[in-house]
Amino acid sequence: MPSASTSATPRPGTERPAVALSVGLLKILRCPVSGSSLRQDGDHLVSTSDETLRYAIERGVPKLLAPR
């Protein structure tokens, strides 16, 4: 019986495709740094006022934590 992999890093070619967030959710989410709206770029949300401000979407959940 094959054992299940417990590695946290996905094998090449097995990454999950980006999850599209709903338009309604994108309308209410704001960048925690600039307060501007966000747009989705693959598996990240990007500030519309400063494209260097990017926030990961992990398993469908936006991680809107300001950089330190």
C-alpha positions as CSV (number, residue, x, y, z in Angstrom):
1,M,0.0,0.0,0.0
2,P,1.5,3.4,-1.0
3,S,2.0,5.9,1.8
4,A,0.6,9.4,1.7
5,S,3.0,12.2,1.3
6,T,3.3,14.5,4.3
7,S,5.5,17.1,2.6
8,A,4.2,20.7,2.8
9,T,5.8,21.6,-0.5
10,P,3.7,20.3,-3.5
11,R,5.4,18.2,-6.1
12,P,6.0,20.0,-9.4
13,G,2.9,20.0,-11.6
14,T,0.6,19.3,-8.6
15,E,0.1,22.9,-7.5
16,R,-3.6,24.0,-7.1
17,P,-4.9,26.5,-9.7
18,A,-5.6,30.0,-8.4
19,V,-9.0,30.4,-6.8
20,A,-11.0,33.2,-8.2
21,L,-12.5,35.4,-5.5
22,S,-16.0,36.7,-6.0
23,V,-16.5,40.2,-7.4
24,G,-18.5,41.1,-4.3
25,L,-15.6,40.2,-2.0
26,L,-13.1,42.1,-4.1
27,K,-15.3,45.2,-3.8
28,I,-15.1,45.3,0.0
29,L,-11.5,44.1,0.5
30,R,-8.9,46.9,0.9
31,C,-5.1,47.0,1.1
32,P,-4.1,47.1,4.8
33,V,-1.3,49.5,4.0
34,S,-2.7,52.0,1.5
35,G,-6.5,51.5,2.0
36,S,-6.9,51.2,-1.8
37,S,-8.9,48.6,-3.6
38,L,-7.3,45.3,-4.6
39,R,-7.3,43.3,-7.8
40,Q,-6.6,39.6,-8.2
41,D,-3.5,38.5,-10.1
42,G,-3.4,34.6,-10.0
43,D,-2.9,33.5,-6.4
44,H,-2.3,37.1,-5.1
45,L,-4.2,40.2,-4.4
46,V,-2.4,43.4,-5.6
47,S,-3.0,46.9,-4.4
48,T,-4.3,49.2,-7.2
49,S,-2.3,52.1,-5.8
50,D,1.1,50.3,-5.5
51,E,1.7,47.1,-7.3
52,T,4.6,46.2,-5.0
53,L,2.0,45.5,-2.3
54,R,0.9,41.9,-2.9
55,Y,-1.0,39.5,-0.6
56,A,-1.1,35.8,-1.0
57,I,-4.3,33.8,-1.3
58,E,-3.9,30.5,0.4
59,R,-6.6,27.8,0.0
60,G,-9.1,30.5,-1.0
61,V,-8.3,32.8,1.9
62,P,-6.6,36.2,1.4
63,K,-3.7,36.8,3.8
64,L,-4.0,40.5,4.2
65,L,-1.2,41.1,6.6
66,A,0.8,44.3,6.3
67,P,4.6,43.7,5.7
68,R,6.8,44.5,8.7
